[in-house]
Every structure is written in C-alpha cells, then in structure tokens.
Amino acid sequence: MKTRSLGSNESIESLRDIKPFLLYFSTPNCGVCHAMLPKLNEALKEEDIEMIEIDVSLHPDIAGQHRVFVSPTILVMSEGKEHLRESRFIDIERISRLLDLMK
C-alpha cells in the first residue's frame, strides 16, 4: 500500500484513474485518527491500493463533497464510485475483505 497526502492544488477528480484507492479523512487534533493510521497502514501493507490522506482542516471542500462530518472517515473508491465508508470506529478487517473481493 502506498500512502500520500493530498496536495494543496490536487483534486479528487485527478485520482479517478487510480483503481481502487482509499481516502483517509482526518484532522490534526483527532487522537483516534493518529492512533488508527498506523494500524491501517500495517493491516493493509500487502494490498495493492493507494491511500490518500486528506486533512479536513485544509480541504473542507473535499470533505463536504464526500459528506464527511466525522474524523476519521475512510472511503474505498474505485472507478469514481464509493464502495465502502467507515467512520470513527473503523473495521479494518471489513476493508481488507472488500479489497480482496475487488481484485
């Protein structure tokens, strides 16, 4: 799994060619976000997926477009469609099972 942050001039639209990809919405002051990220990276390190971290405080427009109101929120996207949404209490096993099905 590759992880990167969304650039300030980058949009989600530019990511539609990546199949599938994971959006990780967080905020700087979210303790759950900071605890969940290493666990997610470890659990999905063998997966062929790119994870894009989105700081909601820097990109509130993107969070609004995707109806993200709670941090952390994870969206599994493919071909411009949302396939899974997990918020706050994230089931990593569920994400992993979905990614296996999408292969």
Secondary structure, DSSP 8 states (H G I E B T S, - for coil): -EEEE--TT--GGGGTTSSSEEEEEE-TT-HHHHHHHHHHHHHTTTSS-EEEEEETTT-HHHHHHTT--SSSEEEEEETTEEEEEEESS--HHHHHHHHHHH-
